[in-house]
Amino acid sequence: MRLKEIQRTAHQAWSPAGHHPIYLALGTSAQQLDASFNTTAALEIFEMDFSDPSLDMELKGSLPTSNR
């Protein structure tokens, strides 16, 4: 059963267990092709909202980077 999903190839880190709302940080790597055919590197922060019935997570912020 899926609760939420993000169509990215990335490294992940969750916010601390006692922290609310729950955030997921994703670090994408340049040269890795994802579902959107994007090949740039970025740090992205998503909010996990279980009251929203959709599979989507809200993007709270994104920081493109030239580092891989």
mmCIF file of the N, C-alpha and C atoms, coordinates in Angstrom:
data_MODEL
# 
_entry.id   MODEL 
# 
loop_
_atom_site.group_PDB 
_atom_site.id 
_atom_site.type_symbol 
_atom_site.label_atom_id 
_atom_site.label_alt_id 
_atom_site.label_comp_id 
_atom_site.label_asym_id 
_atom_site.label_entity_id 
_atom_site.label_seq_id 
_atom_site.pdbx_PDB_ins_code 
_atom_site.Cartn_x 
_atom_site.Cartn_y 
_atom_site.Cartn_z 
_atom_site.occupancy 
_atom_site.B_iso_or_equiv 
_atom_site.pdbx_formal_charge 
_atom_site.auth_seq_id 
_atom_site.auth_comp_id 
_atom_site.auth_asym_id 
_atom_site.auth_atom_id 
_atom_site.pdbx_PDB_model_num 
ATOM 1   N N  . MET A 1 1  ? 0.840  -1.177 0.000   1.00 0.00 ? 1  MET A N  1 
ATOM 2   C CA . MET A 1 1  ? 0.000  0.000  0.000   1.00 0.00 ? 1  MET A CA 1 
ATOM 3   C C  . MET A 1 1  ? 0.885  1.241  0.000   1.00 0.00 ? 1  MET A C  1 
ATOM 4   N N  . ARG A 1 2  ? 0.735  2.055  -0.985  1.00 0.00 ? 2  ARG A N  1 
ATOM 5   C CA . ARG A 1 2  ? 1.496  3.307  -1.061  1.00 0.00 ? 2  ARG A CA 1 
ATOM 6   C C  . ARG A 1 2  ? 0.757  4.413  -0.324  1.00 0.00 ? 2  ARG A C  1 
ATOM 7   N N  . LEU A 1 3  ? 1.512  5.170  0.432   1.00 0.00 ? 3  LEU A N  1 
ATOM 8   C CA . LEU A 1 3  ? 0.942  6.336  1.103   1.00 0.00 ? 3  LEU A CA 1 
ATOM 9   C C  . LEU A 1 3  ? 1.284  7.603  0.347   1.00 0.00 ? 3  LEU A C  1 
ATOM 10  N N  . LYS A 1 4  ? 2.552  7.728  -0.062  1.00 0.00 ? 4  LYS A N  1 
ATOM 11  C CA . LYS A 1 4  ? 3.045  8.884  -0.811  1.00 0.00 ? 4  LYS A CA 1 
ATOM 12  C C  . LYS A 1 4  ? 4.143  8.404  -1.742  1.00 0.00 ? 4  LYS A C  1 
ATOM 13  N N  . GLU A 1 5  ? 4.389  9.167  -2.808  1.00 0.00 ? 5  GLU A N  1 
ATOM 14  C CA . GLU A 1 5  ? 5.490  8.837  -3.700  1.00 0.00 ? 5  GLU A CA 1 
ATOM 15  C C  . GLU A 1 5  ? 6.017  10.093 -4.372  1.00 0.00 ? 5  GLU A C  1 
ATOM 16  N N  . ILE A 1 6  ? 7.286  10.032 -4.745  1.00 0.00 ? 6  ILE A N  1 
ATOM 17  C CA . ILE A 1 6  ? 7.942  11.108 -5.481  1.00 0.00 ? 6  ILE A CA 1 
ATOM 18  C C  . ILE A 1 6  ? 8.709  10.444 -6.613  1.00 0.00 ? 6  ILE A C  1 
ATOM 19  N N  . GLN A 1 7  ? 8.509  10.919 -7.815  1.00 0.00 ? 7  GLN A N  1 
ATOM 20  C CA . GLN A 1 7  ? 9.176  10.339 -8.979  1.00 0.00 ? 7  GLN A CA 1 
ATOM 21  C C  . GLN A 1 7  ? 10.551 10.983 -9.151  1.00 0.00 ? 7  GLN A C  1 
ATOM 22  N N  . ARG A 1 8  ? 11.516 10.560 -8.324  1.00 0.00 ? 8  ARG A N  1 
ATOM 23  C CA . ARG A 1 8  ? 12.878 11.077 -8.365  1.00 0.00 ? 8  ARG A CA 1 
ATOM 24  C C  . ARG A 1 8  ? 13.852 9.934  -8.100  1.00 0.00 ? 8  ARG A C  1 
ATOM 25  N N  . THR A 1 9  ? 15.047 10.050 -8.659  1.00 0.00 ? 9  THR A N  1 
ATOM 26  C CA . THR A 1 9  ? 16.169 9.212  -8.263  1.00 0.00 ? 9  THR A CA 1 
ATOM 27  C C  . THR A 1 9  ? 17.026 10.091 -7.368  1.00 0.00 ? 9  THR A C  1 
ATOM 28  N N  . ALA A 1 10 ? 17.082 9.772  -6.060  1.00 0.00 ? 10 ALA A N  1 
ATOM 29  C CA . ALA A 1 10 ? 17.731 10.685 -5.120  1.00 0.00 ? 10 ALA A CA 1 
ATOM 30  C C  . ALA A 1 10 ? 18.142 9.958  -3.846  1.00 0.00 ? 10 ALA A C  1 
ATOM 31  N N  . HIS A 1 11 ? 19.035 10.605 -3.092  1.00 0.00 ? 11 HIS A N  1 
ATOM 32  C CA . HIS A 1 11 ? 19.355 10.181 -1.728  1.00 0.00 ? 11 HIS A CA 1 
ATOM 33  C C  . HIS A 1 11 ? 18.375 10.896 -0.814  1.00 0.00 ? 11 HIS A C  1 
ATOM 34  N N  . GLN A 1 12 ? 17.990 10.240 0.264   1.00 0.00 ? 12 GLN A N  1 
ATOM 35  C CA . GLN A 1 12 ? 16.947 10.804 1.120   1.00 0.00 ? 12 GLN A CA 1 
ATOM 36  C C  . GLN A 1 12 ? 17.387 10.941 2.572   1.00 0.00 ? 12 GLN A C  1 
ATOM 37  N N  . ALA A 1 13 ? 16.742 11.866 3.269   1.00 0.00 ? 13 ALA A N  1 
ATOM 38  C CA . ALA A 1 13 ? 16.912 12.034 4.714   1.00 0.00 ? 13 ALA A CA 1 
ATOM 39  C C  . ALA A 1 13 ? 15.589 12.549 5.274   1.00 0.00 ? 13 ALA A C  1 
ATOM 40  N N  . TRP A 1 14 ? 15.140 11.936 6.363   1.00 0.00 ? 14 TRP A N  1 
ATOM 41  C CA . TRP A 1 14 ? 13.893 12.341 7.008   1.00 0.00 ? 14 TRP A CA 1 
ATOM 42  C C  . TRP A 1 14 ? 14.172 13.339 8.125   1.00 0.00 ? 14 TRP A C  1 
ATOM 43  N N  . SER A 1 15 ? 13.173 14.179 8.419   1.00 0.00 ? 15 SER A N  1 
ATOM 44  C CA . SER A 1 15 ? 13.269 15.071 9.572   1.00 0.00 ? 15 SER A CA 1 
ATOM 45  C C  . SER A 1 15 ? 13.199 14.220 10.842  1.00 0.00 ? 15 SER A C  1 
ATOM 46  N N  . PRO A 1 16 ? 13.642 14.757 11.989  1.00 0.00 ? 16 PRO A N  1 
ATOM 47  C CA . PRO A 1 16 ? 13.610 13.985 13.240  1.00 0.00 ? 16 PRO A CA 1 
ATOM 48  C C  . PRO A 1 16 ? 12.194 13.495 13.567  1.00 0.00 ? 16 PRO A C  1 
ATOM 49  N N  . ALA A 1 17 ? 12.113 12.350 14.232  1.00 0.00 ? 17 ALA A N  1 
ATOM 50  C CA . ALA A 1 17 ? 10.828 11.696 14.514  1.00 0.00 ? 17 ALA A CA 1 
ATOM 51  C C  . ALA A 1 17 ? 9.859  12.593 15.284  1.00 0.00 ? 17 ALA A C  1 
ATOM 52  N N  . GLY A 1 18 ? 10.349 13.394 16.199  1.00 0.00 ? 18 GLY A N  1 
ATOM 53  C CA . GLY A 1 18 ? 9.480  14.252 16.999  1.00 0.00 ? 18 GLY A CA 1 
ATOM 54  C C  . GLY A 1 18 ? 9.125  15.568 16.332  1.00 0.00 ? 18 GLY A C  1 
ATOM 55  N N  . HIS A 1 19 ? 9.620  15.794 15.151  1.00 0.00 ? 19 HIS A N  1 
ATOM 56  C CA . HIS A 1 19 ? 9.403  17.063 14.446  1.00 0.00 ? 19 HIS A CA 1 
ATOM 57  C C  . HIS A 1 19 ? 8.138  16.980 13.593  1.00 0.00 ? 19 HIS A C  1 
ATOM 58  N N  . HIS A 1 20 ? 7.259  17.962 13.742  1.00 0.00 ? 20 HIS A N  1 
ATOM 59  C CA . HIS A 1 20 ? 6.045  18.011 12.919  1.00 0.00 ? 20 HIS A CA 1 
ATOM 60  C C  . HIS A 1 20 ? 5.902  19.398 12.344  1.00 0.00 ? 20 HIS A C  1 
ATOM 61  N N  . PRO A 1 21 ? 5.557  19.579 11.088  1.00 0.00 ? 21 PRO A N  1 
ATOM 62  C CA . PRO A 1 21 ? 5.235  18.535 10.118  1.00 0.00 ? 21 PRO A CA 1 
ATOM 63  C C  . PRO A 1 21 ? 6.470  17.728 9.722   1.00 0.00 ? 21 PRO A C  1 
ATOM 64  N N  . ILE A 1 22 ? 6.225  16.573 9.109   1.00 0.00 ? 22 ILE A N  1 
ATOM 65  C CA . ILE A 1 22 ? 7.296  15.672 8.688   1.00 0.00 ? 22 ILE A CA 1 
ATOM 66  C C  . ILE A 1 22 ? 7.832  16.132 7.335   1.00 0.00 ? 22 ILE A C  1 
ATOM 67  N N  . TYR A 1 23 ? 9.154  16.254 7.245   1.00 0.00 ? 23 TYR A N  1 
ATOM 68  C CA . TYR A 1 23 ? 9.789  16.663 5.994   1.00 0.00 ? 23 TYR A CA 1 
ATOM 69  C C  . TYR A 1 23 ? 10.709 15.565 5.476   1.00 0.00 ? 23 TYR A C  1 
ATOM 70  N N  . LEU A 1 24 ? 10.865 15.541 4.163   1.00 0.00 ? 24 LEU A N  1 
ATOM 71  C CA . LEU A 1 24 ? 11.776 14.628 3.495   1.00 0.00 ? 24 LEU A CA 1 
ATOM 72  C C  . LEU A 1 24 ? 12.711 15.465 2.636   1.00 0.00 ? 24 LEU A C  1 
ATOM 73  N N  . ALA A 1 25 ? 14.011 15.320 2.867   1.00 0.00 ? 25 ALA A N  1 
ATOM 74  C CA . ALA A 1 25 ? 15.007 16.026 2.054   1.00 0.00 ? 25 ALA A CA 1 
ATOM 75  C C  . ALA A 1 25 ? 15.539 15.048 1.012   1.00 0.00 ? 25 ALA A C  1 
ATOM 76  N N  . LEU A 1 26 ? 15.578 15.494 -0.238  1.00 0.00 ? 26 LEU A N  1 
ATOM 77  C CA . LEU A 1 26 ? 16.102 14.675 -1.330  1.00 0.00 ? 26 LEU A CA 1 
ATOM 78  C C  . LEU A 1 26 ? 17.261 15.393 -1.986  1.00 0.00 ? 26 LEU A C  1 
ATOM 79  N N  . GLY A 1 27 ? 18.331 14.674 -2.207  1.00 0.00 ? 27 GLY A N  1 
ATOM 80  C CA . GLY A 1 27 ? 19.480 15.196 -2.941  1.00 0.00 ? 27 GLY A CA 1 
ATOM 81  C C  . GLY A 1 27 ? 19.596 14.447 -4.250  1.00 0.00 ? 27 GLY A C  1 
ATOM 82  N N  . THR A 1 28 ? 19.278 15.124 -5.349  1.00 0.00 ? 28 THR A N  1 
ATOM 83  C CA . THR A 1 28 ? 19.392 14.490 -6.660  1.00 0.00 ? 28 THR A CA 1 
ATOM 84  C C  . THR A 1 28 ? 20.786 14.724 -7.203  1.00 0.00 ? 28 THR A C  1 
ATOM 85  N N  . SER A 1 29 ? 21.231 13.833 -8.034  1.00 0.00 ? 29 SER A N  1 
ATOM 86  C CA . SER A 1 29 ? 22.580 13.900 -8.578  1.00 0.00 ? 29 SER A CA 1 
ATOM 87  C C  . SER A 1 29 ? 22.535 14.241 -10.057 1.00 0.00 ? 29 SER A C  1 
ATOM 88  N N  . ALA A 1 30 ? 23.421 15.114 -10.492 1.00 0.00 ? 30 ALA A N  1 
ATOM 89  C CA . ALA A 1 30 ? 23.525 15.428 -11.917 1.00 0.00 ? 30 ALA A CA 1 
ATOM 90  C C  . ALA A 1 30 ? 23.910 14.163 -12.671 1.00 0.00 ? 30 ALA A C  1 
ATOM 91  N N  . GLN A 1 31 ? 23.466 14.064 -13.885 1.00 0.00 ? 31 GLN A N  1 
ATOM 92  C CA . GLN A 1 31 ? 23.751 12.943 -14.782 1.00 0.00 ? 31 GLN A CA 1 
ATOM 93  C C  . GLN A 1 31 ? 22.922 11.706 -14.480 1.00 0.00 ? 31 GLN A C  1 
ATOM 94  N N  . GLN A 1 32 ? 22.000 11.753 -13.517 1.00 0.00 ? 32 GLN A N  1 
ATOM 95  C CA . GLN A 1 32 ? 21.076 10.640 -13.295 1.00 0.00 ? 32 GLN A CA 1 
ATOM 96  C C  . GLN A 1 32 ? 19.736 11.032 -13.880 1.00 0.00 ? 32 GLN A C  1 
ATOM 97  N N  . LEU A 1 33 ? 19.295 10.298 -14.856 1.00 0.00 ? 33 LEU A N  1 
ATOM 98  C CA . LEU A 1 33 ? 18.055 10.605 -15.549 1.00 0.00 ? 33 LEU A CA 1 
ATOM 99  C C  . LEU A 1 33 ? 16.872 10.149 -14.709 1.00 0.00 ? 33 LEU A C  1 
ATOM 100 N N  . ASP A 1 34 ? 15.925 11.059 -14.445 1.00 0.00 ? 34 ASP A N  1 
ATOM 101 C CA . ASP A 1 34 ? 14.736 10.670 -13.697 1.00 0.00 ? 34 ASP A CA 1 
ATOM 102 C C  . ASP A 1 34 ? 13.524 10.638 -14.623 1.00 0.00 ? 34 ASP A C  1 
ATOM 103 N N  . ALA A 1 35 ? 12.337 10.465 -14.061 1.00 0.00 ? 35 ALA A N  1 
ATOM 104 C CA . ALA A 1 35 ? 11.118 10.335 -14.858 1.00 0.00 ? 35 ALA A CA 1 
ATOM 105 C C  . ALA A 1 35 ? 10.808 11.585 -15.676 1.00 0.00 ? 35 ALA A C  1 
ATOM 106 N N  . SER A 1 36 ? 11.310 12.749 -15.245 1.00 0.00 ? 36 SER A N  1 
ATOM 107 C CA . SER A 1 36 ? 11.060 13.994 -15.981 1.00 0.00 ? 36 SER A CA 1 
ATOM 108 C C  . SER A 1 36 ? 12.190 14.315 -16.961 1.00 0.00 ? 36 SER A C  1 
ATOM 109 N N  . PHE A 1 37 ? 13.154 13.417 -17.107 1.00 0.00 ? 37 PHE A N  1 
ATOM 110 C CA . PHE A 1 37 ? 14.323 13.598 -17.978 1.00 0.00 ? 37 PHE A CA 1 
ATOM 111 C C  . PHE A 1 37 ? 15.183 14.783 -17.550 1.00 0.00 ? 37 PHE A C  1 
ATOM 112 N N  . ASN A 1 38 ? 15.138 15.111 -16.269 1.00 0.00 ? 38 ASN A N  1 
ATOM 113 C CA . ASN A 1 38 ? 15.933 16.198 -15.712 1.00 0.00 ? 38 ASN A CA 1 
ATOM 114 C C  . ASN A 1 38 ? 17.298 15.643 -15.303 1.00 0.00 ? 38 ASN A C  1 
ATOM 115 N N  . THR A 1 39 ? 18.379 16.315 -15.683 1.00 0.00 ? 39 THR A N  1 
ATOM 116 C CA . THR A 1 39 ? 19.718 15.823 -15.337 1.00 0.00 ? 39 THR A CA 1 
ATOM 117 C C  . THR A 1 39 ? 20.498 16.818 -14.485 1.00 0.00 ? 39 THR A C  1 
ATOM 118 N N  . THR A 1 40 ? 19.823 17.742 -13.814 1.00 0.00 ? 40 THR A N  1 
ATOM 119 C CA . THR A 1 40 ? 20.506 18.698 -12.949 1.00 0.00 ? 40 THR A CA 1 
ATOM 120 C C  . THR A 1 40 ? 20.466 18.218 -11.497 1.00 0.00 ? 40 THR A C  1 
ATOM 121 N N  . ALA A 1 41 ? 21.439 18.653 -10.705 1.00 0.00 ? 41 ALA A N  1 
ATOM 122 C CA . ALA A 1 41 ? 21.494 18.294 -9.289  1.00 0.00 ? 41 ALA A CA 1 
ATOM 123 C C  . ALA A 1 41 ? 20.724 19.332 -8.471  1.00 0.00 ? 41 ALA A C  1 
ATOM 124 N N  . ALA A 1 42 ? 20.064 18.874 -7.405  1.00 0.00 ? 42 ALA A N  1 
ATOM 125 C CA . ALA A 1 42 ? 19.306 19.795 -6.558  1.00 0.00 ? 42 ALA A CA 1 
ATOM 126 C C  . ALA A 1 42 ? 19.088 19.181 -5.179  1.00 0.00 ? 42 ALA A C  1 
ATOM 127 N N  . LEU A 1 43 ? 18.874 20.061 -4.200  1.00 0.00 ? 43 LEU A N  1 
ATOM 128 C CA . LEU A 1 43 ? 18.417 19.666 -2.874  1.00 0.00 ? 43 LEU A CA 1 
ATOM 129 C C  . LEU A 1 43 ? 16.958 20.092 -2.800  1.00 0.00 ? 43 LEU A C  1 
ATOM 130 N N  . GLU A 1 44 ? 16.063 19.153 -2.514  1.00 0.00 ? 44 GLU A N  1 
ATOM 131 C CA . GLU A 1 44 ? 14.634 19.446 -2.481  1.00 0.00 ? 44 GLU A CA 1 
ATOM 132 C C  . GLU A 1 44 ? 14.058 19.022 -1.133  1.00 0.00 ? 44 GLU A C  1 
ATOM 133 N N  . ILE A 1 45 ? 13.125 19.825 -0.616  1.00 0.00 ? 45 ILE A N  1 
ATOM 134 C CA . ILE A 1 45 ? 12.464 19.546 0.655   1.00 0.00 ? 45 ILE A CA 1 
ATOM 135 C C  . ILE A 1 45 ? 10.972 19.364 0.380   1.00 0.00 ? 45 ILE A C  1 
ATOM 136 N N  . PHE A 1 46 ? 10.436 18.206 0.801   1.00 0.00 ? 46 PHE A N  1 
ATOM 137 C CA . PHE A 1 46 ? 9.019  17.901 0.631   1.00 0.00 ? 46 PHE A CA 1 
ATOM 138 C C  . PHE A 1 46 ? 8.368  17.731 1.995   1.00 0.00 ? 46 PHE A C  1 
ATOM 139 N N  . GLU A 1 47 ? 7.071  18.096 2.084   1.00 0.00 ? 47 GLU A N  1 
ATOM 140 C CA . GLU A 1 47 ? 6.310  17.893 3.318   1.00 0.00 ? 47 GLU A CA 1 
ATOM 141 C C  . GLU A 1 47 ? 5.442  16.650 3.175   1.00 0.00 ? 47 GLU A C  1 
ATOM 142 N N  . MET A 1 48 ? 5.456  15.802 4.198   1.00 0.00 ? 48 MET A N  1 
ATOM 143 C CA . MET A 1 48 ? 4.640  14.592 4.227   1.00 0.00 ? 48 MET A CA 1 
ATOM 144 C C  . MET A 1 48 ? 3.349  14.917 4.963   1.00 0.00 ? 48 MET A C  1 
ATOM 145 N N  . ASP A 1 49 ? 2.230  14.988 4.236   1.00 0.00 ? 49 ASP A N  1 
ATOM 146 C CA . ASP A 1 49 ? 0.931  15.319 4.827   1.00 0.00 ? 49 ASP A CA 1 
ATOM 147 C C  . ASP A 1 49 ? -0.001 14.122 4.659   1.00 0.00 ? 49 ASP A C  1 
ATOM 148 N N  . PHE A 1 50 ? -0.179 13.346 5.731   1.00 0.00 ? 50 PHE A N  1 
ATOM 149 C CA . PHE A 1 50 ? -1.014 12.154 5.651   1.00 0.00 ? 50 PHE A CA 1 
ATOM 150 C C  . PHE A 1 50 ? -2.506 12.475 5.609   1.00 0.00 ? 50 PHE A C  1 
ATOM 151 N N  . SER A 1 51 ? -2.898 13.717 5.896   1.00 0.00 ? 51 SER A N  1 
ATOM 152 C CA . SER A 1 51 ? -4.313 14.074 5.801   1.00 0.00 ? 51 SER A CA 1 
ATOM 153 C C  . SER A 1 51 ? -4.734 14.292 4.348   1.00 0.00 ? 51 SER A C  1 
ATOM 154 N N  . ASP A 1 52 ? -3.769 14.454 3.445   1.00 0.00 ? 52 ASP A N  1 
ATOM 155 C CA . ASP A 1 52 ? -4.035 14.590 2.007   1.00 0.00 ? 52 ASP A CA 1 
ATOM 156 C C  . ASP A 1 52 ? -4.083 13.184 1.402   1.00 0.00 ? 52 ASP A C  1 
ATOM 157 N N  . PRO A 1 53 ? -5.210 12.777 0.802   1.00 0.00 ? 53 PRO A N  1 
ATOM 158 C CA . PRO A 1 53 ? -5.339 11.405 0.299   1.00 0.00 ? 53 PRO A CA 1 
ATOM 159 C C  . PRO A 1 53 ? -4.545 11.111 -0.983  1.00 0.00 ? 53 PRO A C  1 
ATOM 160 N N  . SER A 1 54 ? -4.008 12.133 -1.627  1.00 0.00 ? 54 SER A N  1 
ATOM 161 C CA . SER A 1 54 ? -3.259 11.900 -2.868  1.00 0.00 ? 54 SER A CA 1 
ATOM 162 C C  . SER A 1 54 ? -1.894 11.285 -2.563  1.00 0.00 ? 54 SER A C  1 
ATOM 163 N N  . LEU A 1 55 ? -1.248 10.732 -3.585  1.00 0.00 ? 55 LEU A N  1 
ATOM 164 C CA . LEU A 1 55 ? 0.089  10.161 -3.436  1.00 0.00 ? 55 LEU A CA 1 
ATOM 165 C C  . LEU A 1 55 ? 1.178  11.226 -3.478  1.00 0.00 ? 55 LEU A C  1 
ATOM 166 N N  . ASP A 1 56 ? 0.819  12.442 -3.865  1.00 0.00 ? 56 ASP A N  1 
ATOM 167 C CA . ASP A 1 56 ? 1.799  13.514 -4.031  1.00 0.00 ? 56 ASP A CA 1 
ATOM 168 C C  . ASP A 1 56 ? 2.231  14.100 -2.692  1.00 0.00 ? 56 ASP A C  1 
ATOM 169 N N  . MET A 1 57 ? 3.475  14.591 -2.678  1.00 0.00 ? 57 MET A N  1 
ATOM 170 C CA . MET A 1 57 ? 4.002  15.327 -1.531  1.00 0.00 ? 57 MET A CA 1 
ATOM 171 C C  . MET A 1 57 ? 4.270  16.756 -1.995  1.00 0.00 ? 57 MET A C  1 
ATOM 172 N N  . GLU A 1 58 ? 3.978  17.734 -1.139  1.00 0.00 ? 58 GLU A N  1 
ATOM 173 C CA . GLU A 1 58 ? 4.152  19.136 -1.508  1.00 0.00 ? 58 GLU A CA 1 
ATOM 174 C C  . GLU A 1 58 ? 5.627  19.535 -1.443  1.00 0.00 ? 58 GLU A C  1 
ATOM 175 N N  . LEU A 1 59 ? 6.127  20.086 -2.547  1.00 0.00 ? 59 LEU A N  1 
ATOM 176 C CA . LEU A 1 59 ? 7.495  20.603 -2.594  1.00 0.00 ? 59 LEU A CA 1 
ATOM 177 C C  . LEU A 1 59 ? 7.528  21.923 -1.834  1.00 0.00 ? 59 LEU A C  1 
ATOM 178 N N  . LYS A 1 60 ? 8.314  21.989 -0.766  1.00 0.00 ? 60 LYS A N  1 
ATOM 179 C CA . LYS A 1 60 ? 8.416  23.198 0.051   1.00 0.00 ? 60 LYS A CA 1 
ATOM 180 C C  . LYS A 1 60 ? 9.560  24.095 -0.386  1.00 0.00 ? 60 LYS A C  1 
ATOM 181 N N  . GLY A 1 61 ? 10.587 23.508 -1.001  1.00 0.00 ? 61 GLY A N  1 
ATOM 182 C CA . GLY A 1 61 ? 11.719 24.306 -1.449  1.00 0.00 ? 61 GLY A CA 1 
ATOM 183 C C  . GLY A 1 61 ? 12.661 23.477 -2.294  1.00 0.00 ? 61 GLY A C  1 
ATOM 184 N N  . SER A 1 62 ? 13.377 24.161 -3.181  1.00 0.00 ? 62 SER A N  1 
ATOM 185 C CA . SER A 1 62 ? 14.334 23.487 -4.053  1.00 0.00 ? 62 SER A CA 1 
ATOM 186 C C  . SER A 1 62 ? 15.528 24.407 -4.260  1.00 0.00 ? 62 SER A C  1 
ATOM 187 N N  . LEU A 1 63 ? 16.715 23.832 -4.184  1.00 0.00 ? 63 LEU A N  1 
ATOM 188 C CA . LEU A 1 63 ? 17.940 24.591 -4.374  1.00 0.00 ? 63 LEU A CA 1 
ATOM 189 C C  . LEU A 1 63 ? 18.800 23.879 -5.411  1.00 0.00 ? 63 LEU A C  1 
ATOM 190 N N  . PRO A 1 64 ? 18.841 24.411 -6.640  1.00 0.00 ? 64 PRO A N  1 
ATOM 191 C CA . PRO A 1 64 ? 19.707 23.802 -7.655  1.00 0.00 ? 64 PRO A CA 1 
ATOM 192 C C  . PRO A 1 64 ? 21.173 23.996 -7.275  1.00 0.00 ? 64 PRO A C  1 
ATOM 193 N N  . THR A 1 65 ? 21.999 23.046 -7.635  1.00 0.00 ? 65 THR A N  1 
ATOM 194 C CA . THR A 1 65 ? 23.415 23.138 -7.311  1.00 0.00 ? 65 THR A CA 1 
ATOM 195 C C  . THR A 1 65 ? 24.253 22.637 -8.473  1.00 0.00 ? 65 THR A C  1 
ATOM 196 N N  . SER A 1 66 ? 25.437 23.190 -8.602  1.00 0.00 ? 66 SER A N  1 
ATOM 197 C CA . SER A 1 66 ? 26.337 22.745 -9.665  1.00 0.00 ? 66 SER A CA 1 
ATOM 198 C C  . SER A 1 66 ? 27.160 21.543 -9.213  1.00 0.00 ? 66 SER A C  1 
ATOM 199 N N  . ASN A 1 67 ? 27.119 21.245 -7.903  1.00 0.00 ? 67 ASN A N  1 
ATOM 200 C CA . ASN A 1 67 ? 27.847 20.085 -7.377  1.00 0.00 ? 67 ASN A CA 1 
ATOM 201 C C  . ASN A 1 67 ? 27.069 18.810 -7.638  1.00 0.00 ? 67 ASN A C  1 
ATOM 202 N N  . ARG A 1 68 ? 27.790 17.723 -7.802  1.00 0.00 ? 68 ARG A N  1 
ATOM 203 C CA . ARG A 1 68 ? 27.137 16.452 -8.052  1.00 0.00 ? 68 ARG A CA 1 
ATOM 204 C C  . ARG A 1 68 ? 26.861 15.780 -6.748  1.00 0.00 ? 68 ARG A C  1 
# 
